[in-house]
Structure formats: C-alpha cells, structure tokens
Amino acid sequence: MSSTDGPAVPTDDEQATALDNPAVRARIRRVLPWTLLLAAGIILLDQGTKFWAEAELERGVGIPVIGELIQWRLVYNPGAAFGIGGDYTWILSLVAAIAVVGLAIFVTRLSSARWAIAAGALFGGAISHLGDRLFREPGFARGEIVDFIDYAGYFIGNVADIALVLGAVGVVLLSLMGVSPRRPEPREPDPSHG
C-alpha cells in the first residue's frame, strides 16, 4: 500500500485553521459578535446620514464643508460607481444580494480580529447599499443610492462607500501580509511574566 492511499491526514497548519477544530470555533464565536456590531454600526451611520441628507440638503446644490475639496451635494445614483450601469439597477441589486450572501458566509468563518474589521466594514457597506436598492424609490430592486459627499467634483458618495473602500483596502493589505482569516494572531508577551 502506497503512502498516497487512504484518507489524507491534515497537517498542523491545516488543523490550526480547520472549521471543525474546537479552538477555531471558539475564536469565531469571540470575533463574530464584534464583526456584526461593526457592520450594524456602519448600516445605522450610513442610513442615518442618508436620511439627514434627504431632509436637510437640496438636490444637486453644493454646500462647502472643506472649501471646494469636500462638499455636501445630494444626488440619487441608479447605477454603480460613477453612475455606471444606471439602466441596469435590477442587475446591480442582484449582484449586491449575492455579495451580501457571500460576505455573510465569510464573516461567520473568521477568527482573526483584523480580518473581522475589514470584513465587517465590507459587510455593513454592502448590506446598506442592498437596502437602498431594495427599498428606496423608484421601487423594489430598482432603488437609487443616496449620495451626498462630493469629493472635489470627481465623484459623490456616502458612508457605505467609505466603509466598502476601507474594507477592501484592509482585505488587500491583510492578504499581502499573509494574515490568515482563521489563524490565531500572536499576542504580545505579558511583560509581568518576564
């Protein structure tokens, strides 16, 4: 019988990150509530600022915040970034729903605090945008995104956009640094035990 026959024996590295490892599941249970709390905070902040913008700002009229660099300017975006795909809002809604489901699965498997922050930001931003697509005018799955932060006339966004960009940057940096979403992160040694 060759060494390749029979079930594969997991390496220590694989076992340290396997979902059936009780230590991994315990770390996930510790991290998940914080991930969900971050996502919920982003949703509340994003939706709250959108309601503020709709109540206080006049559509299309800029109000300087930091000179011409940052302004409040209320617009409604039926498309994706930079208004692309405005005629296909229902497709964007479908893509957003798939992204939210994928992120929901991903965040329930994280035990790294740093990954939890990045994924929580992505999850909150994606849920908030999906909510706009599903429940705002002009109708279900055709809703327009409320944008109100004008960046020097280059583009207009919102709090969810900021969370999505920061979360994506975090994911890229963590990936480049080789940080595992499920590997325990080393703790600093306790100086009192030196």
Order of alpha helices (4+ residues) and beta strands (2+ residues): alpha-alpha-beta-beta-alpha-alpha-beta-beta-alpha
